Structures are given as structure tokens and as C-alpha cells.
């Protein structure tokens, strides 16, 4: 006979544990001390098993029956309710919080990233996601919950950052799915939830007269030798700022007049060769007498065991009077790309020297020396062109001479 609310309430303890059966395997277990626990007896894979459904009166008879039906539904789908509960507890554990899984993902993949990229990714998560969702079980985070995080970022006027956070968090969620800590990526449901971010180009000066003024200002810069030399070398080699500041003397071959950047320092993870013009070689030779005892070409002012900070070049430009809307360290790449194309140099040669991504990654790994003779010629002509701009020569004649 099924239990009633009254019979459950009035159940008395005995000298031994008493079992009061309801139906469908559900029963109330009354201990000698008066404790009352709901249990479910069921069979799975030919074995009899027990499942705890809660403590009376916190869990009423009706709620216990609802939990019994939920367990039966799992059984009908071939799921062991006990195993499912253990898996849920595992998902809820500290080890499977969003922050724990994100840090695990970051540690696993950062060997394949540049140090700067790895640092940027984890800092974004630490600043914008961990304070709000870091302790939440990653498998229980829902799309509206994550959207609130993105809205906070959007509301402070950094929409592009919100898009980047959504992208990197999506990678974390997909890693959680792959490793059994989540069943889905909630960021996939947020497509269209954020306004599109406007494409932001790095600030740079492309007017030849303005470039000449910039180069003269760099030569007159009164800061430290390493920062001034980095500014002088940046327009001649137009590598990414992170690649420039991490340059090491062991990578510079004065005899071959080239700088060979290892794959692990490159954004695209392939070796990159930078032909060095006569002007670039002279700058490096003079700097070697100053920083040659350090492994780094541009060491930190605090210790020669680390490269200069990532803000050194931009800070120097600000002290020279250039705002971030006018010029950045990355802008030297834009200058070179724009004017070299205008001068008619082959696009393939320019793009290879800029180390832009090769669509075929296998091909890219073997083609780091592609167009090298043409690139050597272009880099020397570019250095000569910059000298002419710095000296205030006729731009039209300069372009003709560089061809």
C-alpha cells in the first residue's frame, strides 16, 4: 500500500532500521534514532542498487516521488542514476570551476603561443571573467549568465574586448566539453548578442613629410640608448613590437646581414628572416657595444636578464609628442606596408617580409626564405628611402630611385 503524508509524518523509530515502502522502488528508511531518509531501489545492468533521494521533512513525499520519476526516466534512457549523480558532483567540484578549467586549458596550449599572447589571454580572463564566473561549475554556466559578463565589458566602452573575451571563453568551454566537464559551449548561443566591433587599425603616419619629421624626432630622442635604438630600428625592420623587444644577439648574423627570428617567437609560429640593410647593421653594431653583455638586444633598464617592457616604444613616442591616435609601435608596419605597395614592390614579397599568415601552414613552415633575394633588395631600398625622407629629399625622385 502506497505511503501517505500522514503515515510518513507519524512513522516511529524502532530498535532496528525500519523500511516503509511506497511504490516503484521508493521507500522511507527510519533509523533507530529517528532520522528519515528517502531511498530508491532499482536494477541497472542486472545489479540491484540504491539511490539516496533526500532527507524527510526537507524532501516531502511528493518531492521524493518526483525524484523517483526523474531517476526512472534516466533508467529508460540507459543512464545509471547513481553514476549520473557522481558525474554531476564531479562537475560541481572546485577542480571543474570555470577558472580551474580555463587555467588548465591555458597551461596546455601556451607552449604553442608567443609569451605576449599567452599573457594577454590569461590577463583578459583574470580581469573580466574570473571575478564573476570563475567559481561557477563550467558545465552549469548558461548563455544569459555569460552575456552579463560581456555586457559589463561593453558598457565600459570596450566592445572589441567583449568580442575577444567571447572568443577565448568559447575555446575554454569547448575544451571543457572535450574533457567531459561540460556538455555544450554557451557562447555559441550568443551569436548576434553583441553589436559588431568596428575594425581598429593601428595608428601610423603615411604622409612622407610626416614620416621624415618622425624619423628626425627619433634621432633627437633623449631617452635611454636601448629605447632610442629600438625606435631607430623599428622602421627599418618593421617587425611586430613583441618580436623587436625580444630580439637576442644570438639571432643576429652580422656576416650574412640578417636577423633570424625563431618560430616560437613569431605569431605564425614559423621562422622569419629579416634582411638587415646597411643602416640597420650600423645601428646594431653601435648598440652591441652597449648591450652586448645581455642576451637581449634591448634589455630592460632594471635587469639585463629580461627584455625591455612592452610599453617602452609607445611611451617614448608619447614623450616625443605623438599621441596614440597619431603613431604606435605597431604603426611602423603600416607605414612600410602602405608605402612599399605604393612604390610598386610585389605584394607577395611585401607580405612575406611582414610575416603575414600563409593559408597553407605546412607550406609556410618551409617557405620562410621565400623571395629572400627580392626581400634583401627591397629592405635596402626601403632603408635608403627612409634616409631620403629624413633628409627632406624630393619624394617623387625617391620613389623612382627605389624601383
N, C-alpha and C positions, 0 to 999 in steps of 0.2 A: 504493500500500500504506500503510495507517494507521501512524502512528508508535507506538513503544513507549517505555516509561520508560527502557529501556537505550539506545535509539538517540538519544533526546533528551539523555541524560546524556553520551554519548560523542561528540556532534556537535562537530566541529573547525572552527575558522575557516579561511577561505581568503583569497586575495588580494582577493577581492570579497565582497560580502554574499551569503550562501547562504540559500536558502529551502527549508525541508523541510516538505512538505505532509502534513497528516493527512487530514481529510475534512470535507465540509460547509463548505469555505472557510477552515478553520483551518490555519494554518501557523506554523512556528517560523522566525524570522529571526535568523541568526547573523552578527554583524558581524565585520570583519577583526580587530578587537581582542578578540574572544571573547565579547562581550555577546550575550545571547539574549533575544529579545522575542517574545511571542505576538501574532499578528495575525489578524484575521478579514477576509476579502474577501467582500463581499456587494454586492447591487444594490438600490437604492432609487430609485423614480421614474425608472427607466430609466438610472440612472447607477451606474457602479462606484465603490464606496467602500471605505475601510479603517477598521478599528476596533482600537485597541490593547487587549489583554486582560491585560497584566501582564508581568512580567519573571521568567524562569526563573533560579534554582530557587525563588524566593519563591512563584511560582504554578506548581504542578505540572501535568503533562499532564492529569490528571483534572480539576483545577480549571479549566484552560483550556477543556476540553470542556464543563464545566458553564456557563461564561460564554458559550460559543458558543451553547448551547441557550437560554440566557436571552435572548440577542440575537435568535435566530430567533423566539422567542415574541413579542418586541416587533414584529418584522417582520410576523408573521402578523396582528398587531392594527393594522397600518398605522402603526407608530411607527418612525421612523428612530433606531436605537440611538445614533448619534453625536450627533444633536440632543438626545436624551433625556439623554445624559451631560453635555452642555453646560448644559442646564437644571438638572441636579442640582448641578453645580458652582456655578451662579449662586445656587441656593437655599442652598448651604452658605457663601456669601461673607459677610463681615462686614456688608455692607450689608443682608443679609436675616436677621440675627440677630433674636431676639425684641425686644431693646431698640431696635435701629435701626428696626424696623417700628413698634413702639409709639410711639416719638418722632415718627416721620413721621405716623402717624395722629393723634397729639395736636396737632401743628402744623397739620394740615389742618383739624381740626374746632374748635379752641379759639376761633376768631373768633366762633363761634356760642354760646359759653358765657360765663357770668359769670367774671370773673377768679378769684374764690374757688373756683368749681367746677373750673376748669381747673387751678389749683394743687393742689387736693385730689387730683384724679385722678392727676397725674404723681407726686406725692409717695407715694401708695399703691404705685404700681408700682416706684418707686425704692427704697422701703423693703422691700417684701415679695416682689417677683418678680425684678427685675433681678439681685440678688446671687446668685440660684440658677439662673435660666434666661436671663438677659439675653444671654449669649454664644452660646446654642444656636441653630442654624438653626430658624427658626419652623416650617418645613414638616416638621421631624422630631420635634417635641415630641409625645409620646404622652399619653393620658389618665392613666395611673398616675403618670407623671412630674410632671404638673401637680397631681395630687391631693396629692403630697408637699408641695408649696408650700402648699396650702390647709390641710393637716393641721398644719403648723408654726404657722400663724396661729390655728387652732382651739385648739391645745394651750396657747397663752398666754392663753386665756380671752376671745378676741375673735371669737366666731363670726359676729357681724354683719359684721365687717370681711372675714372669709373669703368670705362671700356676695357682698359688694360687689366684692372682687378677682376672683372668678369671673365676675361680670357684666361688668366693664370689660375683663377679659382676653378674654372671648368676643367683644367688639366688635373688639379688636385682631386676633384670629385671623380673624374674618370679613372684615376689611379686607385681611388677607394673602391670603385666598382670592380676593377680588375683584381683587387686583392681581397675581395669578399667583405669589405666593411660598409658598403653601400650598394643599393640596387639601381640607382639612377643618378644622373647629373642634373640637378635642379636648374643650373644656369641655362640649359638648353631650352627651357620653357620661358626664358626671359628675352628671347629674340624680339626686338622691336620695342622693348620696355624703356630703353634709353634713346634719346634723340641721337642722331648720327653725329660723331665728333668731326669738327672741321679739321681738314688736313693742315698740320702746322709745319711749315718749312723752317729750317734753321736760318737765323738771321745772318746775312752776309752782305758785303758790298761788291757789286759787279760793275760799277762805273769805273773805267780805267783811271780817271783822275783821282777818284776816291781811293782806289787801291794804292796808287802811288803815295797819297797822303798817309795811308795806314802803314805802309812799309817804312816810310821815313819816321813816323811816330814810334814804330817798333825799334828802329835803330837808336832812337834817342831815349828809350825807356831806361829809367834809372834803378830798376829793381835788381834782384839777385841775378847772378850770371846764368844760372840754370833756367830760370823763368824767361829771361830775355832771349837766351839762345833757343828755347823751345818756341817762342814766338817767331824768331827769325827762321827756324827750320820748318815750322808748320806749313807755310805757303809753298815751300819748295818740294815737300813730300806728300802733302795733302792726305795723310792717313787719318784714321779716326782718333780723337783725342786720347782715348784709353790706350790705343796702340802706341801713340807717341810717348806718353808719360811712362809706359812700361818698357821702353826700349832699353836693351842691355848692350854693353860694349862687345860682348861675345858674339852678337848678331851682326856687327858692323865689319865688313870686309873692305878695308881701305884699298887693297891691291886690285880687287875686282870692281871697286866703286859701286858697292851695293849693300843694302840692308835687307837681310833675310829674316822675316818675322815668322817664328814658329807657329804651327797650326793652332796650338792650344791658346794662343793669344788673339787669334783672329775671330771675328764674329761668325764667319762662314766655315771655320774650322779647317782651313786649308792653308798651306804655306803661302806666304806672299813675299814677292821680291820687289823691293823699291830701288830702282837705279838711282844712284846719287850723282847729281850734277857737280861740276867743279865748285860751285858756290856752296852746295851742301857739304861737300867734303872739307872745305876750308873751315866752315863753322864747326864741324865735328872735331877736326884736328885741334882747333884752338880750345874747344871745351874739354877735350881729353886731358889737357894739362891741368885742368881744374878739378874735374870729377872722375878722372881715370881710375882712382883707387876704389871707387864704388863699382859694384856690378851694374848699377843703373846709370844710364847716360844722364838722366835728370833725377838725381836723388832728392829726397826730402831735405828741407833745411834743418830738421831736427835729428835725423839719423840717415846715414848713407845705406842702411840696410833695407830701406823702403823707397819706392819712387815718390816723386812729388805728388801732392794731393790732386784730386780730380778737378778742383776748382781753381788751381793756380793760374792757368792760362786765361780763363774768363775773368778772374779777379784782376789780373794785370790789364786786360782790355778795359775794365771799368775804371781803373786808376788812370788810364790814358785818356779817359773821357768818352769812351764808346759805350753806349747803353746796350742792354741785352736785345733791344729791338733793332739795333744797328749792326752788331757784329758779335759772333760767338766763336769759340774754338773750333766747333764743327763747321763753321761757315767757310773756312779755308777750302774745304772740299767742294762747297757750292761754287765758290769763285773759280776754282780750277775746272770743274765740270762745265760751267756755263761758258767761260771764255775759250776753252780748248775746243768745244763744239763749234763756237762761233768762228774760230780760226780755221775750221775745216779738217781737224785731225779725225781719223777714222773712229767711229763710235765704239767699235769693238776694242780698239787699243785703249781708249779712254776708260771704258767700263772695266776692262781687265786691270788697269792701274788703280782704279778706285776700289778694286776688290769687291765689286758688287756680285750678288749671288748668281752662280751658274745654275740654271734649272736642272741640269743633269749633274747631281752631286758626285757621281763616280767620275765623270769627265772632268769636273772641277779639280778633283784630287790630283789628277795627272797633268793639268794644264796651267799650273801656277807660273810656268815660264813662257806661256804662250805670248806671242808678239813681243818678246823681250827686246830684240834689236830695234823695233819701231818705238817701243816704250823708252829705251835709252835715249834715242834721238829726240823724242817728244819732251822728256824730262829736262834735257839740257836746253832745248829751245825755250821751254817754259821758264826756266831759271833766267835765261838771257832776257826774255820778255819782261819778267818782273824787275830785273835790273834797270831796264829802259824806263819802265813806269816809275820806278823810284827816282830815277834821274830826270824825270819830266820830259822824256822824248816824245816825238810825234807818234801817236797810237797807230795811225794808218801804216806808216812805214815799219813799225814794229811787227804788225801782223804779217806784212809781206815778207819781212826778213825771216820770220819764224816758220814759214812754209817750205 
